[in-house]
Amino acid sequence: MPFGKPAGIPCVQLDDALGCRLFGLPERPAFCASLRPHITMCGTHRDEALDVLSALEVATLP
């Protein structure tokens, strides 16, 4: 997504299993590669991670 990912819109590079199609490839954006899993963002399970990410999306709406 050349101009960034709008809040509430899934990344176009996610596959059906929500995995990154660019993971490990040089085309993967530097921002994505800089993200490191941490309990404060990922929580302890998938649903918790999605709740945190949803809250971040809302908090950063223009």
Secondary structure as GFF3:
##gff-version 3
##sequence-region A 1 62
A	DSSP	alpha_helix	30	34	.	.	.	ID=ss1
A	DSSP	alpha_helix	39	42	.	.	.	ID=ss2
A	DSSP	alpha_helix	46	59	.	.	.	ID=ss3
###
